[in-house]
């Protein structure tokens, strides 16, 4: 049985035409194989886990491979193999942990995924890095340039907010040696940029306290956070409590714990102001400080002065009394009548001064000792004539004779 050549030729021609058409449907020029592609397409759900199996894996910087952008049809056909090779290169570095696989990256970035794949500047890398919580982020482009087939990668360092570009040239996009060299190039770049994280634990006694590290709120209450190494300021605050801050110098790979005890910072307790307390304290002190403001002191001094004057005048009168007799026996007093009358007046006045001054002095001293000093009234509600005053009446008996 002979088979006609014409139908077989037609089938082969149809198959050859269908292959380029299928590639163009998958993206063609400007293909982004991580965007809007079926989940079962090779390279999209590789499930590669870049996390090393060691106890300090949580301290490794997190890495995400966003995708690869192919500008030619031949490069688009080889894109899944390139993505797998680049993922192996990142894994071989053993210095990063996987933030997300390709499928998870596409889901998290959603509509912004296409723009992220074509990103080559720090400004457009910052948002995807935050959404993926990735410390290192890489995009790639495979294109035919003047030097030949070229793979370019852009790796974003979130710590330093810088983008590093690397390039590798090969003979054709399907060359395995070309892919392996590009994977080694990415591995070297990640090794140069990767810095182990520091694990910071903040324990606080107030469950509703807000914990900030730098300008970023990392949680409420006690928290544990991966932090890039270097100096950071930890601030813990809560309503009705004080704010505590502490500056730390975190070392790569270190685990540090901070204990924070917040204290209630309510209003001051109710009570009299400090000035009133000071006035009360001063009013309770002894009367020594107000002695010079008491009239009894001055009346006592006045009484003493009167006693002194009486003594002087009495001595003068005594002198005249001694000369009042007839010393020479001639029957005539040695003093005149006027001198005798003056001496008698001095004697009477001296007696009055002695008695009166002594009484005033004794009364004043008794007043100082027995009657305590009164402080100024705390309120002005009393009328000016309401307080009674003590009056002292002195009745002097004046008299004297030779």
Secondary structure by P-SEA (a helix, b strand, c coil): ccccaaaaaaaaaaaaaaaaaaaaaaccccccccccccccccccccccccccccccccccbbbbbcbbbbccaaaaaaaaaaaaaaaaaaaaaccbbbcccaaaaaaaaccaaaaaaaccccccaaaaaaaacccbbbbbccccccccbbbbbbbbbccccbbbbbbbbccccccaaaaaaaaaaaaaaaaacbbbbbbbbbbbccccbbbbccccccccccbbbbbcccbbbbbbbbccbbbbbbbbbccccbbbbbbbbbbbbccccccccaaaaaaaaaaaccccccccccaaaaaaaaaaaaaaaaaaaaaaaaaaaaacccccccccccccaaaaaaaaaaaaaaaaaaaaaaaaaaaaaaaaccccccccccccccccccbbbbbbbbbbbccccc
